[in-house]
Amino acid sequence: MNNQTFDSKSVLALVLASACWGVATSISKMSLASLPPLTLLVIQLGSSVAFLWIVIAITRVRISAASKWARPGLLGLLNPGLSYALSLLGLITVSASTSSLLWAAEPAFILVLAWPLLRERPSAGLVVLTALALVGVALVSGLFSQADPTGAHVGSVLILSGVVCCAFYTVLSRRLDPALPAVFVIALQQTVALIFACVLLPFQPFIASPVTSFAIPASGWLWAIASGLLYYALAFWFYLRGLRRVTASTAGIFLNLIPVFGIAGAYLLLGERLSLAQWLGAAMIVTCVSGAWLWQKVESKRERARTCVTVTQITTSSKIQR
């Protein structure tokens, strides 16, 4: 297992990121009632980018040389650019429960990708906990209460493609220079994503029902901006903060908390109610994520202990040879 600094700060950052994504999903659902998906994406990213660059200017964050911008900037095309463009387009025809289930597959994709790309071989315990968490997400999303299955619907394919983009983003972000300030990396990536979304915007009438800016109520703009700040500015900042201190596989397991926060947000903002099966699924997710945290913490301590023993043996052998 790769070395990592797994502590309460890492856990808090990843949980807060999941909370921001979960609650912002409910707000985005409200916004889609008056905004087409790509328009919503541009407004969300625009508000987030403006906020992030203002924070950078006020706090005087050190901006790295332009020669170091390419790698982190291009990741913005993956996430949130392509990933959330596909996701919002998919939500036009896919139910919220099916979407939640598909997004819950992200930790599994991260586990699969992190092994060959980062040499992060997952332990058997982590694989089992991830699988159980997926069962919990299926319960939370209401999959077992749906009358019609997901099938090969185009919307599901779009969302699943977005999930794969997010998984690649998480794995590739582990290779970013840790010296780069997280807020600068996020602002750079989302600026690239905003440009990408603006390029796609003229094609929206061909793939979604157009809604002119004059038809958007003031509340629609406010909800879109609020969801953008939560979904992109705060959530990505917390996630990158946590991702720099743990492995990609560990960060992925916390993403299973998103549906839990999403349902809580839907209850408060949209008046949705949970069934008994969904409450059971939420409990399973929290239990599995907590179990994964404790598992990785124990494994991290064992790894450090083995390293200390190895160093001691080498030092002792060196002294004997002298």
PyMOL commands that set and color helices and strands:
alter all, ss='L'
color gray80, all
select helices_A, chain A and resi 8-31+37-59+66-68+70-90+96-103+106-118+124-140+143-145+154-173+182-207+213-215+218-243+248-270+276-321
alter helices_A, ss='H'
color red, helices_A
deselect
rebuild
show_as cartoon
